[in-house]
């Protein structure tokens, strides 16, 4: 995997500033306005199917707590451990650090990643739920998350996500 130099101000997992292929999503909290005070970068780099091969034309999309429907961001992760591919979306933070911390705490597992297939129409195959409650303290979260089909107890897949928070320097609470 090719190493990309990054600014020392970026937490591990953040895309380098000006990276090609980085998508931009909805403001956080959704549907709020204001000055940009930072960003949350979400990277989905692996989607591993529990059994068999993944379906063709599979992708992952996200939905934040308070967002009306899954967003326009499409993650296209690697579908095997051998592949090296990642998709990153950056979501601008437009609230103070304290208000962001309250939003992330209140949303619980309200950040969802939907695994979808696009042929002949978009169909949700399953979803993974993530909690960002400690993101303001830790600045970086990563892990493997089960993807569950509606009503299922056994995961159909698992995905690896990395989430990094970067607030503007001098951002008050």
N, C-alpha and C positions, 0 to 999 in steps of 0.2 A: 504494500500500500504506500502510495506516495505521501510523504510528509509535507505539510504546508506550514510555512512559518506563520506564527500567530503573535499578536501583540501580547505583552505580559499582563495587560489589564483584562484579558478575556479569560473566563474560567474554562477549565477543561471541558470539552464537549461543545463549546460555542463554535459556530462557523467563523472562519476568518472574515474580517470586515471586507465587504465587496466580493465575496465568494460567488462564482457563477453557479446557477442552479438553485440558489437559496430563494425560497418563496416567502412572501409576506402575507400574514393573516390578519384577522380581526383584532381590534384594540382590546386590551385587557384592563379592567373588566369589559365584557362585550357591550357595545352600544353606548359607551361613554366617550366624551370628548375631553380635550385638554392637551396640554403640552406633553410631549413625549419625555418620559422620565427614565426610561430604560427599555429592556426587552427580555422576553423569554424565548429562548431557542429550543425547539423540540426536534430531535433527530430520531428517526426510526431507521435502523440499519439492518435488521434481520427479521424475517418472518418465516418460522419453521413449522411446517405442517406436522401434525401428530402421527398421521399414517397416510401413506400414498403420496402422490405428487400434488402440488398445489394446482388449483385450476388456472387456466390461461387468463390473462388480462386481469389479474388480481392487483388491488391497490389498497392503501389505507388512507382514511380521511379522519379528521378530528372534529370534536364538538366540545366547546367550553360550557361550563355551568352558566346558564342564562342565555346562551346562544340558541336561536330559534330552530336551527337545523344544522346538520353537519356542514362544515365550512367548505370553501372552494379549494383548500390546500389538498394536494394529493401526494402522499408519500409513496415511493416505489422502492421498498427495501429489497435487499438480497434475499433469495429464497432458499439458500443453503449456507452452511457454515464456510464452505470453500469460496463462495462469491464475496467480493468486496464492493459493496455499493451502499450508499446511504442517501436519505432524503432529509432535508432540513427545512423547517418553517420557522420564521421569526415573527413573534407577536409583540407589537409595541405596547409598553406599559404606560398608561396615561393617568396614573393616580400615585399618591404618596406611598412610601414604603409601608407605613402603618396600615393604610387602607388596603394595599395589596395583600399584606399578611392576613388581614381579616377576611378578605374575599377568598383567598386560597384555603384558609382554615374552614370557613363556612361551607365551601363547595364540597368538602369531603372527597369522595371519589367521583366528583362531578366532571372530570376531564375524561372523555371517552375517545378511544381510537376504534373506528369501525373498519373491519376487514370486508372489502366489497369486491364484487366481480362486475365487469362492465359490458358483458355480451349476453343477450342482445339489449338488455337494459340494466341499469344499476340495481344490484341486489345485495343486501347486507347478509354476509355469511356468519358473522360473529362480531363480538366487541370485547375490548379490553378496557378496564377502568383503572385510572391512576389517581393517586392522591398526591397533591403538591403542598400539603399542610406545613411541611418543614422547609420548603424551598427558600423562603426569605432568610432563614438561619443558615442553611447549609450551602446555598447558591448552586448546588449541583445534585441531581438525582439520576441514578441509572439503575436499570434492572430488566429482568425478564418478566413478562406479564402474560397470564393465560388469556387466550381468546376463546370465549364461550359463545356457542350458538344459542339462540333464544330458547330458554327453558332447559338447557343442557347443564349437566354437572361436570362432565368430562370435557376438557379443552379440545377444540378442533385444531388449535395451533398455539404457538406462543411467539411473542414478538419482543424484541429488545429495543428499549427507548432510552434516550439520554435527554435530560432537561437541564438547561443552564439559565440562570438569572443573572443579568447584568444591569445594574442601576447606574444612572448617571452619577459621576463623581460629585460629591457635595449635596447629594439628595437628602433633604431632611426627612424625618419620620412622619 
